[in-house]
């Protein structure tokens, strides 16, 4: 057991003894039981609330049930990332992975950097950093849920490889013509949610979403602490005052029986299920589950079983110093939803208003990508990121294997380092007992990108294929490619990756200086973040 785990366990034993006198999750003497608020609303899009969270209680730190491969920083938990290395095309010609539209890692990394701290390497999921940003990908062809495009150029951090981008873009929708929504706000009101960047920010965030609802929608609110409670049960989306009143009546205190709350939320969502509509639970939590089912493996099994109802589960992560990133990611990934981290009201607006279609409206589910490399031209490759989304080659055509969901307007970006046949890099396949003598065909195709997906209401996948030929290579990067390369470089630097090559903060800033950010405030913010980072 690591020193961190021992420390937490000893602390938990002391806390268990003190709970005989104070009660689970109790606040110190003299501290209020919740953050209070004062406020008023005057207009559908102009709601202002002032929060007071003085004398906030110290978080109760229980002894967690750890799964294997978890790192702990302070009292934050992250799943260990084992970075992918290069593979020989002759030995492994197929690269298969599930798409990922989560953005939590980037927002969380931003929070850590802006607080002046060094980033835990396992908090850095490069695919989520890439997918936080908008890219100018084309709209899909008629009858297809998304477009797929590729570009190959010289790799800026490794002179022996090329850099290939695979970009997917889901069709945009007119949100005024959307299907009705059946939403359950599942809100963690346990003692660990007491701080101002937790429950008070949750309340602000859901009030922003409430402004976007109307008479087509059904809204429920379920809370959980030591027990779960149904606060609202299927009210009309136009009952804004009732929804806001329920949201702002919530107080934080007690232990965290999250699994009970999840089960109740699914029951409520199924009760108000809208055929053909968007049925979704939105869980707001720091992931600090400490009563009942609480380990990653147990939560995975629970949500995998529940999501068969057709109800999606998305997760909004909140808080500092105590977040359980590993558990929140597990819930969203296995609940057919997405995972976002909310560190400000501006981020809440981005996720719940500006990108509402991607957050709440699924256009394709179980989306998998498989790239087949042609050994006639390519001898090795490395997928940048997506370590926890890797699939076996056989999983690609197996419709029983779960994969990621893509929402309306979502973009998915994946980068590969590719070693062409004339590269100086060596790939040793001599450890294989059996290897193919197939050398590939000199047909002008570097590789083929295949995509499998299911329509939201179907169980049988559909297949799209896209050969990538000589025309995909360009010596000059376009702005999207250069920006994506800069994000990937920065992620590798933060992780101190063995594959970062010549990447430095200076080289990242140089690429950003050469990129037209087109007034994009999020890309501009990223440039400032690189400058401010502690590496």
N, C-alpha and C positions, 0 to 999 in steps of 0.2 A: 504493500500500500504506500502511495506517495506521501510526502510530508503534508501536502495540502489536504489529502483525504483524512490523514490521521488527525490533523488539526480540526477539521470540520466535525469528525466523528466525536472527538473529545468534547468539543463545544456543544454538540447535540446532546451528549449524556448529561452535561451540566444543565442545559436548558430543560431536559426532560424532568430533572429533579425540581427545577424552579417552577415548572408548569403545575406541579401539585398544589402550588399556592396561588399562582397568577392566572392559570388557564391558558390553553393553547392560543398562541397568537396575540395574547394580551399586550397592551401598551404599557410603558412604564408609568408609574404614579404621576399624575398631573398632566399627562399627554392626552389630547383629544382622541376620540375613537375614530375620527375620519377627518379628511380635509374638508373644509367648508367652502361654500361659494356664495357670492352675491351676484346678481345680474338681472338683466332685463333684455327683452328682444323687441326690436322695432323694425320689422321688415324681414322678408323671407331670406334675403341673402346678406343681412347685416346684423348678425347676432354676436354680442360681445359679453364675455363673462370674465369676472375678476376672481382669481383664486387666492385663498390664503391657506398655506400649509406650514405655518410656523410650528415649532416644537414637534416636528414630525418624529414618530417613534422609530427606534432602530429596528431594522428588519430581523425577524426571527429566522435563524439559520438552522434548519433541521438536518438530520443525517440522511442523505439521499441514497436511494437504491441505484447504484451505478451500473450501467452496461459497460461492456468492454470498449476500449478505445475512446475514452472521454478525457479531455483536458480541462483543467479548472484554473481560471485566472481570477484572482480575488474570489468571489463566489459566483462567477459566471462559468457556464459549462458549454463546451463546444466539442463536437465529434472530431476525432483526429482525421486529418486529411493525408492520405498517402499518395503523393503526387505521381501521376502517370509518367513513365519514361518512354523512350523511343522503342518502337517495335519494327521488326523486320517484315517487309511485305511478303517475302517468300514463306515465312513462318506464320504470319498473321495478316492475311490480306484484307480482312474485314474489321472495321471499327464500328461498334454499335453502341448507341446510348439513347437514353430518354431525354426529351427536350426539358428545359428548365426555364420557366418565366419568372421565378422568384427574384426579388430584388433586395431581400432583407440584408444580405451580407454587405452590400455597398453602403446602405444607410447606417448600418451599425459601425462599419469601419469609419465612416465620416464622423460619427458621434465620438468615437475613440480619439481620432486625430484632433478634432476640434477641442477636445478636453485636454490636449497636450500630452497624451499618453502614447506609449508604444503599442502597436497593434499585435494581439495574439495571432500568430501565423494561422492557427486553425479557425480563426474568425473570417479568413479571407477565402471566399469561394469565387474564383475568377469569373466563372460563367455568370454569376449573379451581378457582379460588377459590370460586365459587358452588357447584360440585358436590362440594366437600370436606364439606359439611355436610348434616345430615339435615333433611328437611322433612316435614310431616304431610300427605303426599299420599295419596289413597285407593288401596286395592288395585284391581287390574284386574278388569274384568268377566270372567265365565266365557268361556273360549275365546280371550281376548286376552292377549298377553304383558305388557302394561303399560297403565296408565291414563294419560289425557291430560286435563289441566285448565288453565284459563286464568283470569286475573284482570286487570282494567284499573283503574288508579287514577291520581291526580294524581302527576306526576313531582316528587320532592322537590328536584331540583337545576335544573330548567328549567320555568319557569311556562308556557311556550308548548307543552309536550308533555304527553302522558300516558305512564304506564309500564305496559307489559303484560308479564305473566309467563306463559310456557308451561312447564308442569311435567309430566314423565313419571315414572312410578314402575313399575319392573319387579316382577313378582310375587315375593313371598317364598317360600322353600322351607324345608321341614323338613330341616335338614342331616343329620340322622341317617338320612334316607331317600334321600340323594343317590346319584348314580351313582358307580361306582368311578373313581378318578383315576390317570392315568399321568403322573407329574410328573418332569421333568428339571430339577434345580437346575444351572444353568449359571453358574459362579462365576469371576469375574475374579480371578486371583491374581498379577497382574503387579506390578512394583515400585511403580506409582502407587497400589496398594491397601494399602500398608504401614501407613498411619496408623490410629490407634485408632478413628476414626469410619468406617473403611472395612471391611477384612476382619474384624477382631474383631467389629464390629457386624453384618456379614453372618452370621457364625457364630452369634451370639446370635439373630438373626432367624430363620434356618432351624431352629434348635433349638426355637423357639417353634412353628413350623409342624409340626415332627416330632411334637410332643405331640398333634396333632389327627388323625394318620393311623392307619389300622388295616389289618386283613388284606385288605380290598378293594383296597388301593392298591398301585401299583408305583412305586418311587422309584429314580431314577438320579442320579448326580452327575458332571458333566463340568466340568473346569477348563481354563483357558487362560492362558498367559503367552506365552513365546516359542513354545511348542508347546501343543497341547491334549492332555488326558489323561482317560480314563474311570476315575473313582475308584470308583463303584458302578454296577452294571448290572442294573437291574430287580429290586431286592430288595423283599420284602414290607414294607408300611407298618408292620406290627407289629414289625419288627426295629429297634426304636428305638435300642437300644444300638449296633448296627452303623452306623446312620445317623449318630448323634451322633459316634461315633468317627471316621468318615470326614470329617465336617464339621470337627471340631477338629484333624484331622491336617494341615490345609492351611496352607501358608506362602506369603508374598508375596515375589516377586522376579522380575525379568526384564522383557522388552518385552511388547507387548500385541497378539497375533495374534488379535483377536476374531472375525474372519470364519471362521477355521478352527474355533474353538470352537463357533460358531453352527451350522456345517455338521455337525459331529459330534453336536451335541445333537439336531438334527433326525433324524439317522440313528438315534440311540438311541431317540428318541420314536416313530419309525415302527416300529422293531423290536418295541417293547412296546405298540403301538397297541391300544387297547381300543375295540371297536365299541360305539357308544352311550355311551361313557364320556367323561370329561373329560381330554383329552390336551393337555398344556400344558408349555412350557418357561418357567421363571422365571429370567431373567437378572439377576444381581446385579453391578453395575459402577459405576464413575464415568464410563464412556463414553469413556475415554482410549484409543482404539484407534490404534496407530501402526505396525503392521506389516501388510502386505497390504492388503486392502480396508479403507478407513478413511473415505472421504468420505461425506457424507450421501446423495448420489445413488447411489453404488455400494452402500451398505448397503440403501437402499430397494429397488433391483433384486434384490439377493440375497434379502431377506426376502419380497418379493412372490412370488418364484418358489417359495420353500420353503413358504410358508403354504398353498399349494394342497393340501398333503398332509392337511389337516384338523387339523394341530397348531397351537395358538395360542401366541403368544410375548408374555409380559408382562415388564415391566422394572421392577426396583427400583433406584433411583439412590442412591448413597452418596457422602459426602465433602464437603469444603469447599476452596475455592480452586482446584480443578482439575477440577471437574465439567464434562462436555460434554453439557449439557442438550439441545442441538439433535440430537445423535446418538441419545441415549436415546429422545427423543420420536419420532424417525423410525423406530426399530426397533419400538417398541410400536404406533405408528399403522398401520404397514404389515404388522405381524405378527398383526393381528387380536386384539391384547391391550390391556392398559392399562398406564399408566405412573404409578408412585408414587415419591415421594422419601422415604427413610427417614433421619431425623435422630436417632432415639432408639429405645430398645427399646419405649417406649409407642406410637410410631408403627407399629413392626413389628407389635405386637399388634393395633392398629386395623385394619391392612391385611390381615394374614394370619390373624387369628383372628376378631375382631369382625365383619369384613366379608368373611369367607372366601367366602361365596356369590357376592358381587359380583366378587371378585377372581378366583375360580377356575371359576365355573359360568356359562357364557354361555346366556342365554335367547332372545336375538335378535341377529342379525348384520346388518351393512350397513344400519344404521338411519339414515334420512334424514328431515329435516323440511323441508316447504315451506309457507310462509305466503303466501297470496294476499290482498292488501289490496283493499278495495272503494273505488274513487275517489269514490263517492257520499258517503262519510263521512270518508275519510282521504286526505290529500294528500302525506304524507311519513313516513318511518320510518328508524330506525337500529337494527341489531342490536348489542347490547353484547357485545363479545368475539367468540369463534369466528372470528377473522380467518383462522387457518390451517386452518379446517374449511369454508370457503366452497365451494360447488359452483355450477355453472351450472344454469340452470333445466332444461336438457335432461338433466343428470345424474340428476335425480330419478327418472325412469322408466327409466333405463338400468341394467339389472341387472348389467352388467359393471363398473360404477363402484363401487370399494370405498368403504365408509363405516365408521362406528364400531360397536362391539359393546356390548351392554348385558348386565350380569350380574345374577344373582338378587338382588333387593332394592335394586338401584341406583336412584338418582334422577337425573334430568337436568333442569336448570333453565336456561332462556334468557330474557333480558330484552330487550324492545324499547322504545325511545323512539318514540312515535307522535304525529305532528302531525295533529290532526283538521282538518276543513275550515275551522273558525272560528279556527284558530291564526294568529298574526301572522307565523309563519315563511314565508319565500318559497322556492319551489323552481323554479328556472329550467330548463326543458326546451327552450329555444329552439335549442339546438345540435343537436337531432335533425332529420335530414332528413325522416324519416318518423315520424309519431306517430299514435296511434290517436285517433279522435274519440269513442271509447266513454267515456261519463261514469260508468259504473257504474249499478247498479240500486238504487233506494231500497226495499230489501227488509228492512231491519232487521238485516242481517248486516254487521258491521264488516269481517270477514275470515273466511277458512277456514284452519284448520291441518290439513295432510295429513301423514301419516306412512307411509313405506314401510319394510318390514323383511322379513328372511328368517328362517325357522326355522333353528336351528343346523345341521340336516342337509339343508337344501334350497337350491336355487340360483335359485328363482323367487320374486320378492318379492310381498308382500301389501300391500294399501292400506287405511288407515284415514283417515276424514275427520271433522273436528269444526268445524262452523260456530260462530263467536263472535258473539253478538248483544248487544243493548243491556243485557241482564241481567248481562253480564260486568263492567260498570263499577260501582265502589263508591267513594264519597268517602273511606271509612275503610279503611286498610290493615289486613289481618290480620297476625299476628305473623310468619308465614313471609314475606309480601311485604315487610314492613318490614325484616326481617333481610337478605333478599336485596338490597334496595335499599342497605342500609348497606355490605354487602360490595362491591357494584358501585361505590359512591361511593369507598370506600377504594382500590379498585383503580385507579380513574381518577386519584385524587390521587397515588398512587405513580407512575403513568405520566406525570403532569402532562399529562393529556389535554386536547386542545382542546375536548372536549365535556363537561368536568367542571362547567361552569356555576357555580353558587353553592356547590358542594361544598367543605367544609373538614373538617378533623379534628373540629372542634367539632360540626358538623352530623351527622357520622357517630356520634359519641358520644351526641348528643341522641336520635337514632333508636334507638340501642341501649338507652338509659335507658328509652325508652317501650315496649320490646319485652320480653315475658315469655320469658326464655331457658329456662324450664322445667327448670332444673337441668342443662342440657346442658353438660358440661365443655368441649367443644370450642368452643361458641359463647361461653361465658364466657371461655375463653382468648383468643378473637378480640378481645373487648372490651379485655382487658388489652394485647393486641398493638397495637391502635390507640393506646392511651395511650402505649406505649413507643416508638412508631415515630419514626425520624429522617426528616423530610420537608423 
